[in-house]
Amino acid sequence: MNRLNWTVTGFGILALCCLTLVAADEIATLRQGAAIDEEVVAEAIPRVIDTDVRPQRNYPMQPPTIPHKTRGYELNLQVNKCMSCHARTRTEESRAPMISVTHYMNRDGNFLAEVSPRRYFCNQCHVNQTAARPLIENTFEDMDVLLEKRSEKEQED
């Protein structure tokens, strides 16, 4: 690196640091205004919703959420606790829904006898729901609501 490039880079870093110092006070964070060297009391961990009621999905192809507690479930290369209830052979006994047939497909669309390795770790896509307050406002509207609004608007016109 020649001297001119180093000088330009040095000025760029200095300018970036100054901008960062100015903007740091204006950035909204989860620290609620506490300084970085202050210990903030953490909020209690929200409880997991454990109703066993399957909630409505918010969009097509959304992975279903887990309507029960999974704390302590073993999920590793040798054991998948989820499959003790959701495997095809266990659903009659457990009354749990069977995992989707897509979980038995490989990347090429071929069906396998066992769960596909890329679908084995359930908690990559499926999550528990908690009774937590939203961190930011959510204005999401389901597709059905949007279509209904559009239909009503067209009828008014």
Backbone as a printed PyTorch tensor [residue, N CA C, xyz], in Angstrom:
tensor([[[  0.8560,  -1.1630,   0.0000],
         [  0.0000,   0.0000,   0.0000],
         [  0.9060,   1.2310,   0.0000]],

        [[  0.6580,   2.1680,  -0.9280],
         [  1.5120,   3.3530,  -0.9480],
         [  1.0380,   4.3840,   0.0790]],

        [[  1.8170,   5.4210,   0.2470],
         [  1.5630,   6.4230,   1.2930],
         [  0.2370,   7.1470,   1.0670]],

        [[ -0.1080,   7.4510,  -0.1790],
         [ -1.3460,   8.1610,  -0.4770],
         [ -2.5520,   7.3140,  -0.0780]],

        [[ -2.5610,   6.0400,  -0.4300],
         [ -3.6650,   5.1520,  -0.0610],
         [ -3.8080,   5.0460,   1.4480]],

        [[ -2.6780,   4.9570,   2.1650],
         [ -2.7360,   4.8610,   3.6190],
         [ -3.3470,   6.1200,   4.2070]],

        [[ -2.9810,   7.2790,   3.6800],
         [ -3.5030,   8.5490,   4.1870],
         [ -5.0040,   8.6330,   3.9560]],

        [[ -5.4580,   8.2820,   2.7660],
         [ -6.8930,   8.3110,   2.4610],
         [ -7.6250,   7.3270,   3.3590]],

        [[ -7.0740,   6.1450,   3.5100],
         [ -7.6880,   5.1470,   4.3760],
         [ -7.7280,   5.6430,   5.8120]],

        [[ -6.6500,   6.2410,   6.2740],
         [ -6.6100,   6.7720,   7.6340],
         [ -7.6680,   7.8280,   7.8640]],

        [[ -7.8390,   8.7560,   6.8990],
         [ -8.8740,   9.7800,   7.0270],
         [-10.2650,   9.1600,   6.9980]],

        [[-10.4330,   8.1390,   6.1840],
         [-11.7320,   7.4540,   6.1120],
         [-12.0820,   6.8020,   7.4370]],

        [[-11.1220,   6.1600,   8.0610],
         [-11.3510,   5.5070,   9.3560],
         [-11.6500,   6.5570,  10.4160]],

        [[-10.9100,   7.6670,  10.4120],
         [-11.1390,   8.7410,  11.3690],
         [-12.5360,   9.3180,  11.2010]],

        [[-12.9450,   9.5580,   9.9570],
         [-14.2790,  10.0960,   9.6960],
         [-15.3480,   9.1110,  10.1590]],

        [[-15.1540,   7.8240,   9.8940],
         [-16.1120,   6.7980,  10.3100],
         [-16.2290,   6.7520,  11.8250]],

        [[-15.1080,   6.8440,  12.5240],
         [-15.1400,   6.8490,  13.9950],
         [-15.9070,   8.0500,  14.5170]],

        [[-15.6920,   9.2220,  13.9270],
         [-16.3970,  10.4280,  14.3670],
         [-17.8930,  10.2920,  14.1270]],

        [[-18.2700,   9.7710,  12.9680],
         [-19.6940,   9.5670,  12.6720],
         [-20.3040,   8.5780,  13.6530]],

        [[-19.5620,   7.5380,  13.9690],
         [-20.0450,   6.5360,  14.9070],
         [-20.2780,   7.1460,  16.2810]],

        [[-19.3520,   7.9830,  16.7380],
         [-19.5080,   8.6230,  18.0480],
         [-20.7180,   9.5390,  18.0810]],

        [[-20.9670,  10.2570,  17.0050],
         [-22.1010,  11.1670,  16.9570],
         [-23.4060,  10.3740,  16.9140]],

        [[-23.4380,   9.3370,  16.0710],
         [-24.6750,   8.6030,  15.8640],
         [-24.9870,   7.6310,  16.9930]],

        [[-24.0130,   7.2500,  17.8070],
         [-24.2340,   6.2390,  18.8380],
         [-25.2970,   6.6580,  19.8350]],

        [[-25.3920,   7.9630,  20.1270],
         [-26.4090,   8.4310,  21.0760],
         [-27.8040,   8.4090,  20.4770]],

        [[-27.8880,   8.3810,  19.1550],
         [-29.1790,   8.4600,  18.4810],
         [-29.7310,   7.0830,  18.0980]],

        [[-28.9450,   6.0520,  18.2580],
         [-29.3640,   4.7120,  17.8520],
         [-30.2300,   4.0960,  18.9410]],

        [[-31.3910,   3.5910,  18.5350],
         [-32.2640,   2.9010,  19.4800],
         [-31.7280,   1.4970,  19.6950]],

        [[-31.5600,   1.0950,  20.9340],
         [-31.0530,  -0.2380,  21.2440],
         [-31.9400,  -0.8960,  22.2750]],

        [[-31.7000,  -2.1530,  22.5020],
         [-32.4320,  -2.8840,  23.5340],
         [-31.8770,  -2.6050,  24.9190]],

        [[-30.8030,  -1.8060,  24.9920],
         [-30.2120,  -1.4470,  26.2880],
         [-30.9920,  -0.3300,  26.9520]],

        [[-31.9800,   0.2340,  26.2620],
         [-32.8790,   1.2670,  26.8060],
         [-32.1120,   2.4620,  27.3640]],

        [[-31.1140,   2.9290,  26.6090],
         [-30.3860,   4.1250,  26.9870],
         [-29.2680,   3.9190,  27.9860]],

        [[-29.0620,   2.7180,  28.4750],
         [-27.9910,   2.4640,  29.4470],
         [-26.6460,   2.5010,  28.7380]],

        [[-25.6490,   3.0270,  29.4050],
         [-24.2990,   3.0770,  28.8470],
         [-23.7550,   1.6630,  28.6920]],

        [[-22.7890,   1.5320,  27.7970],
         [-22.2390,   0.2120,  27.4920],
         [-21.5390,  -0.4130,  28.6890]],

        [[-21.0220,   0.4160,  29.5980],
         [-20.3310,  -0.1310,  30.7610],
         [-21.2550,  -0.3310,  31.9630]],

        [[-22.5550,  -0.1000,  31.7930],
         [-23.5300,  -0.3260,  32.8680],
         [-24.1450,  -1.7100,  32.7310]],

        [[-24.3720,  -2.3390,  33.8560],
         [-25.0480,  -3.6400,  33.8760],
         [-26.5550,  -3.3850,  33.8590]],

        [[-27.2350,  -3.9190,  32.8850],
         [-28.6760,  -3.7440,  32.7760],
         [-29.3570,  -5.0080,  33.2890]],

        [[-30.3890,  -4.8410,  34.0960],
         [-31.1240,  -5.9930,  34.6080],
         [-31.9400,  -6.5830,  33.4580]],

        [[-31.7230,  -7.8350,  33.1820],
         [-32.4260,  -8.5010,  32.0890],
         [-33.8710,  -8.7690,  32.4680]],

        [[-34.7250,  -8.7070,  31.4540],
         [-36.1250,  -9.0470,  31.6820],
         [-36.2330, -10.5590,  31.8780]],

        [[-37.2980, -10.9680,  32.5490],
         [-37.5310, -12.3970,  32.7480],
         [-37.7730, -13.0650,  31.3970]],

        [[-37.3270, -14.2910,  31.2740],
         [-37.5520, -15.0370,  30.0390],
         [-39.0430, -15.3340,  29.9330]],

        [[-39.6730, -14.9750,  28.8080],
         [-41.1160, -15.2150,  28.6700],
         [-41.4280, -16.7040,  28.6890]],

        [[-42.5930, -17.0460,  29.1940],
         [-42.9780, -18.4530,  29.2710],
         [-43.3460, -18.9630,  27.8720]],

        [[-43.0840, -20.2350,  27.6440],
         [-43.4310, -20.8740,  26.3750],
         [-44.9170, -21.1740,  26.3860]],

        [[-45.5830, -20.8520,  25.2890],
         [-46.9980, -21.1720,  25.1620],
         [-47.1060, -22.6820,  24.9950]],

        [[-47.8320, -23.3140,  25.8900],
         [-47.8990, -24.7820,  25.9590],
         [-49.3530, -25.2450,  25.9360]],

        [[-50.0810, -24.8670,  24.8890],
         [-51.5100, -25.1800,  24.8270],
         [-51.8250, -26.3970,  23.9750]],

        [[-50.8510, -26.8600,  23.1960],
         [-51.0580, -27.9390,  22.2290],
         [-52.1240, -27.6010,  21.1930]],

        [[-52.4260, -26.3120,  21.0260],
         [-53.3370, -25.8560,  19.9860],
         [-52.4830, -25.3310,  18.8470]],

        [[-52.6870, -25.8640,  17.6630],
         [-51.8930, -25.4280,  16.5150],
         [-52.3960, -24.0680,  16.0380]],

        [[-51.5450, -23.0480,  16.0870],
         [-51.9800, -21.7260,  15.6410],
         [-52.0640, -21.6410,  14.1190]],

        [[-52.8680, -20.6970,  13.6570],
         [-52.9830, -20.4600,  12.2250],
         [-51.6470, -19.9550,  11.6950]],

        [[-51.3030, -20.3640,  10.5000],
         [-50.0560, -19.8940,   9.8930],
         [-50.2900, -18.5170,   9.2810]],

        [[-49.2440, -17.7150,   9.2540],
         [-49.3600, -16.3420,   8.7810],
         [-49.1370, -16.1710,   7.2890]],

        [[-48.4990, -17.1420,   6.6520],
         [-48.2380, -17.0320,   5.2230],
         [-48.0800, -18.4320,   4.6520]],

        [[-48.3050, -18.5800,   3.3410],
         [-48.1620, -19.9020,   2.7180],
         [-46.7630, -20.4580,   2.9150]],

        [[-46.6630, -21.7180,   3.1490],
         [-45.4110, -22.4500,   3.3230],
         [-44.6710, -22.0910,   4.6100]],

        [[-45.3320, -21.4040,   5.5380],
         [-44.7010, -21.1150,   6.8310],
         [-44.5320, -22.4240,   7.5890]],

        [[-43.3570, -22.6960,   8.1320],
         [-43.2200, -23.8900,   8.9670],
         [-44.1250, -23.7480,  10.1950]],

        [[-44.8510, -24.7840,  10.5540],
         [-45.7060, -24.6770,  11.7420],
         [-44.8730, -24.4010,  12.9860]],

        [[-45.4410, -23.6150,  13.8930],
         [-44.7620, -23.3790,  15.1610],
         [-45.0210, -24.5640,  16.0780]],

        [[-44.2110, -24.7010,  17.1000],
         [-44.3310, -25.8180,  18.0410],
         [-45.2600, -25.3890,  19.1730]],

        [[-46.4090, -26.0340,  19.3330],
         [-47.3790, -25.5890,  20.3450],
         [-47.2000, -26.2400,  21.7170]],

        [[-45.9600, -26.6240,  22.0230],
         [-45.7060, -27.2280,  23.3360],
         [-44.2630, -26.9810,  23.7380]],

        [[-43.9430, -27.2320,  24.9830],
         [-42.5810, -27.0320,  25.4710],
         [-41.6460, -28.0770,  24.8740]],

        [[-40.4160, -27.6650,  24.5980],
         [-39.4210, -28.6050,  24.0820],
         [-38.1310, -28.5440,  24.8990]],

        [[-38.1780, -27.8700,  26.0170],
         [-36.9770, -27.7620,  26.8620],
         [-36.5480, -29.1740,  27.2820]],

        [[-35.2890, -29.4770,  27.1060],
         [-34.7680, -30.7880,  27.4690],
         [-34.8860, -31.8240,  26.3610]],

        [[-35.4820, -31.4540,  25.2060],
         [-35.5630, -32.4000,  24.0960],
         [-34.1620, -32.6430,  23.5560]],

        [[-33.8030, -33.8870,  23.4040],
         [-32.5050, -34.2140,  22.8340],
         [-32.6450, -34.2370,  21.3160]],

        [[-31.7540, -33.5330,  20.6520],
         [-31.7800, -33.4390,  19.2010],
         [-30.3390, -33.3560,  18.7160]],

        [[-29.8120, -34.5130,  18.3410],
         [-28.4290, -34.5760,  17.8540],
         [-28.3430, -35.6300,  16.7640]],

        [[-27.1470, -35.9910,  16.3390],
         [-27.0030, -36.9450,  15.2360],
         [-27.5490, -38.3350,  15.5520]],

        [[-27.5860, -38.6930,  16.8370],
         [-28.0600, -40.0260,  17.2110],
         [-29.5390, -40.0520,  17.6130]],

        [[-30.0530, -38.9550,  18.1390],
         [-31.3970, -38.9350,  18.7130],
         [-32.1630, -37.7100,  18.2330]],

        [[-33.4360, -37.9160,  17.8860],
         [-34.3270, -36.8090,  17.5630],
         [-35.6140, -37.0320,  18.3480]],

        [[-35.7450, -36.3850,  19.4900],
         [-36.8920, -36.5490,  20.3800],
         [-38.2150, -36.2260,  19.6730]],

        [[-38.1950, -35.2880,  18.7340],
         [-39.4210, -34.9130,  18.0250],
         [-40.0440, -36.1220,  17.3250]],

        [[-39.1840, -36.9910,  16.8190],
         [-39.6790, -38.1350,  16.0530],
         [-40.3410, -39.1920,  16.9260]],

        [[-40.1880, -39.1050,  18.2460],
         [-40.8670, -40.0680,  19.1180],
         [-42.3830, -39.8720,  19.0820]],

        [[-42.8460, -38.7130,  18.6280],
         [-44.2890, -38.4760,  18.4790],
         [-44.6890, -38.1950,  17.0290]],

        [[-43.8320, -37.5100,  16.2750],
         [-44.2190, -37.0270,  14.9480],
         [-43.8000, -37.9380,  13.8000]],

        [[-43.1180, -39.0340,  14.0660],
         [-42.7540, -39.9860,  13.0090],
         [-44.0190, -40.6600,  12.4930]],

        [[-43.9870, -41.0460,  11.2510],
         [-45.1350, -41.6810,  10.6100],
         [-45.6530, -42.8710,  11.4150]],

        [[-44.7540, -43.6410,  12.0030],
         [-45.1440, -44.8490,  12.7360],
         [-45.6430, -44.5610,  14.1500]],

        [[-45.5210, -43.3250,  14.6330],
         [-45.8880, -43.0150,  16.0220],
         [-47.1220, -42.1260,  16.1620]],

        [[-47.6550, -41.6030,  15.0580],
         [-48.7280, -40.6120,  15.1580],
         [-50.0480, -41.1750,  15.6760]],

        [[-50.3530, -42.4210,  15.3880],
         [-51.6080, -42.9910,  15.8900],
         [-51.5840, -43.0670,  17.4140]],

        [[-50.4730, -43.4950,  17.9420],
         [-50.3150, -43.6090,  19.3980],
         [-50.2420, -42.2370,  20.0780]],

        [[-49.4980, -41.3120,  19.4810],
         [-49.2530, -40.0150,  20.1360],
         [-50.3210, -38.9710,  19.8330]],

        [[-51.0600, -39.1470,  18.7680],
         [-52.0690, -38.1840,  18.3020],
         [-51.4290, -36.8780,  17.8270]],

        [[-50.1430, -36.9050,  17.5850],
         [-49.4320, -35.7290,  17.0700],
         [-49.4920, -35.7660,  15.5450]],

        [[-49.4590, -34.6070,  14.9000],
         [-49.4550, -34.6260,  13.4340],
         [-48.1490, -35.2040,  12.8980]],

        [[-48.2610, -35.9570,  11.8150],
         [-47.0710, -36.5270,  11.1830],
         [-46.3050, -35.4100,  10.4820]],

        [[-44.9870, -35.5060,  10.4830],
         [-44.2060, -34.5110,   9.7490],
         [-44.5610, -34.6140,   8.2720]],

        [[-44.3910, -33.5300,   7.5690],
         [-44.7350, -33.4550,   6.1520],
         [-43.9330, -34.4750,   5.3410]],

        [[-44.5480, -34.9720,   4.2870],
         [-43.8410, -35.9130,   3.4120],
         [-42.6310, -35.2520,   2.7630]],

        [[-42.6270, -33.9210,   2.6840],
         [-41.4660, -33.2280,   2.1100],
         [-40.2150, -33.4460,   2.9420]],

        [[-40.3860, -33.8010,   4.2180],
         [-39.2380, -34.0480,   5.0890],
         [-38.5490, -35.3790,   4.7620]],

        [[-39.2070, -36.1980,   3.9510],
         [-38.6380, -37.4770,   3.5230],
         [-38.0320, -37.3850,   2.1200]],

        [[-37.9480, -36.1740,   1.5710],
         [-37.4180, -35.9880,   0.2160],
         [-35.9920, -35.4470,   0.2710]],

        [[-35.1720, -35.9180,  -0.6720],
         [-33.8260, -35.3600,  -0.7640],
         [-33.8510, -34.1450,  -1.6910]],

        [[-32.6990, -33.5710,  -1.9520],
         [-32.6240, -32.3580,  -2.7770],
         [-33.1270, -32.5720,  -4.1940]],

        [[-33.0350, -33.7920,  -4.6780],
         [-33.4510, -34.0960,  -6.0440],
         [-34.9260, -34.4500,  -6.1400]],

        [[-35.6550, -34.4140,  -5.0080],
         [-37.0770, -34.7290,  -5.0190],
         [-37.3830, -36.2110,  -4.8920]],

        [[-36.3770, -37.0350,  -4.6030],
         [-36.5850, -38.4700,  -4.4330],
         [-36.9870, -38.7540,  -2.9910]],

        [[-37.9620, -39.6410,  -2.8150],
         [-38.4110, -39.9840,  -1.4650],
         [-37.4670, -40.9900,  -0.8260]],

        [[-37.2200, -40.7960,   0.4590],
         [-36.3220, -41.6450,   1.2290],
         [-37.1260, -42.4420,   2.2470]],

        [[-36.5560, -43.4940,   2.7780],
         [-37.2150, -44.2930,   3.8130],
         [-37.1800, -43.5890,   5.1620]],

        [[-36.1530, -42.7960,   5.3950],
         [-35.9730, -42.0620,   6.6460],
         [-36.0600, -40.5690,   6.3790]],

        [[-36.1340, -39.7930,   7.4360],
         [-36.1470, -38.3400,   7.3100],
         [-34.8670, -37.8840,   6.6320]],

        [[-34.9990, -36.9630,   5.7120],
         [-33.8500, -36.4390,   4.9860],
         [-32.8910, -35.7540,   5.9630]],

        [[-31.5940, -35.9570,   5.7920],
         [-30.6240, -35.3040,   6.6860],
         [-30.7780, -33.7810,   6.7180]],

        [[-31.2130, -33.1760,   5.6120],
         [-31.3700, -31.7220,   5.6070],
         [-32.6280, -31.2690,   6.3430]],

        [[-33.4860, -32.1980,   6.7300],
         [-34.7000, -31.8750,   7.4860],
         [-34.6860, -32.4960,   8.8830]],

        [[-33.5680, -33.0400,   9.2960],
         [-33.4840, -33.7780,  10.5490],
         [-33.5190, -32.8780,  11.7810]],

        [[-32.9030, -31.6940,  11.7020],
         [-32.8390, -30.8070,  12.8600],
         [-34.0370, -29.8730,  12.8440]],

        [[-35.1050, -30.2960,  13.4790],
         [-36.4090, -29.6420,  13.4230],
         [-36.3720, -28.1700,  13.8100]],

        [[-35.5660, -27.8440,  14.8250],
         [-35.5830, -26.4780,  15.3360],
         [-34.8250, -25.4930,  14.4510]],

        [[-34.4030, -25.9220,  13.2740],
         [-33.8740, -24.9720,  12.3020],
         [-35.0210, -24.1540,  11.7190]],

        [[-36.1870, -24.7570,  11.6050],
         [-37.3390, -24.0760,  11.0050],
         [-38.5080, -23.9240,  11.9710]],

        [[-38.6960, -24.8820,  12.8340],
         [-39.8390, -24.8760,  13.7530],
         [-39.4010, -24.3200,  15.1080]],

        [[-40.2110, -23.4010,  15.6350],
         [-39.8620, -22.7360,  16.8850],
         [-41.0350, -22.7440,  17.8490]],

        [[-40.7180, -22.6470,  19.1330],
         [-41.7480, -22.4680,  20.1500],
         [-42.2360, -21.0310,  20.0880]],

        [[-43.4390, -20.8150,  20.5500],
         [-43.9590, -19.4590,  20.6960],
         [-43.9310, -19.1070,  22.1710]],

        [[-43.6150, -17.8650,  22.4620],
         [-43.5900, -17.4130,  23.8470],
         [-44.6020, -16.2960,  24.0300]],

        [[-44.9240, -16.0370,  25.2740],
         [-45.8530, -14.9670,  25.6110],
         [-45.0790, -13.6660,  25.7850]],

        [[-44.1870, -13.3720,  24.8680],
         [-43.3500, -12.1690,  24.9410],
         [-44.0510, -11.0100,  24.2610]],

        [[-43.8020,  -9.8140,  24.7740],
         [-44.3390,  -8.6300,  24.1070],
         [-43.4620,  -8.3710,  22.8870]],

        [[-44.0380,  -7.9220,  21.7960],
         [-43.2400,  -7.6450,  20.5990],
         [-42.2180,  -6.5420,  20.8620]],

        [[-41.0270,  -6.6790,  20.3120],
         [-39.9930,  -5.6590,  20.4570],
         [-40.2930,  -4.4380,  19.5850]],

        [[-40.9410,  -4.6860,  18.4430],
         [-41.3580,  -3.5970,  17.5720],
         [-42.7870,  -3.8670,  17.1320]],

        [[-43.4740,  -2.8140,  16.6990],
         [-44.8580,  -2.9770,  16.2520],
         [-44.8860,  -3.8310,  14.9960]],

        [[-45.8550,  -4.7030,  14.9050],
         [-46.0000,  -5.5790,  13.7580],
         [-47.2940,  -5.2250,  13.0420]],

        [[-47.1980,  -4.8330,  11.7860],
         [-48.3840,  -4.4710,  11.0150],
         [-48.6940,  -5.5080,   9.9390]],

        [[-48.1980,  -6.7310,  10.1410],
         [-48.4170,  -7.7940,   9.1680],
         [-49.9060,  -8.0600,   8.9860]],

        [[-50.3290,  -8.2220,   7.7290],
         [-51.7050,  -8.6070,   7.4310],
         [-51.6690,  -9.8560,   6.5750]],

        [[-52.4830, -10.8170,   6.9190],
         [-52.5690, -12.0780,   6.2000],
         [-53.0350, -11.8270,   4.7640]],

        [[-52.6330, -12.6820,   3.8500],
         [-53.0120, -12.5540,   2.4460],
         [-54.5210, -12.5180,   2.2800]],

        [[-55.2490, -13.3120,   3.0500],
         [-56.7130, -13.3190,   2.9460],
         [-57.2950, -11.9580,   3.3010]],

        [[-56.7280, -11.2960,   4.2990],
         [-57.1920,  -9.9580,   4.6940],
         [-56.9130,  -8.9600,   3.5780]],

        [[-55.7430,  -9.0390,   2.9730],
         [-55.4010,  -8.1330,   1.8750],
         [-56.3200,  -8.3290,   0.6780]],

        [[-56.6180,  -9.5800,   0.3460],
         [-57.5220,  -9.8580,  -0.7690],
         [-58.9290,  -9.3500,  -0.4720]],

        [[-59.3700,  -9.5160,   0.7720],
         [-60.6950,  -9.0320,   1.1610],
         [-60.7580,  -7.5090,   1.0620]],

        [[-59.7310,  -6.8210,   1.5220],
         [-59.6900,  -5.3550,   1.4220],
         [-59.7240,  -4.9100,  -0.0380]],

        [[-58.9660,  -5.6050,  -0.8860],
         [-58.9500,  -5.2560,  -2.3060],
         [-60.3150,  -5.4590,  -2.9310]],

        [[-60.9710,  -6.5450,  -2.5660],
         [-62.3180,  -6.8330,  -3.0680],
         [-63.3080,  -5.7630,  -2.6430]],

        [[-63.2280,  -5.3470,  -1.3690],
         [-64.1260,  -4.2980,  -0.8700],
         [-63.8740,  -2.9840,  -1.5940]],

        [[-62.6060,  -2.6690,  -1.8480],
         [-62.2600,  -1.4290,  -2.5380],
         [-62.7980,  -1.4370,  -3.9620]],

        [[-62.6770,  -2.5860,  -4.6380],
         [-63.1700,  -2.7050,  -6.0150],
         [-64.6860,  -2.5690,  -6.0500]],

        [[-65.3750,  -3.0590,  -5.0350],
         [-66.8340,  -2.9410,  -4.9920],
         [-67.2700,  -1.5040,  -4.7620]],

        [[-66.4710,  -0.7340,  -3.9980],
         [-66.7780,   0.6660,  -3.7470],
         [-66.6090,   1.5060,  -5.0160]],

        [[-65.6220,   1.1310,  -5.8360],
         [-65.3460,   1.9190,  -7.0590],
         [-66.3250,   1.6540,  -8.1360]]])
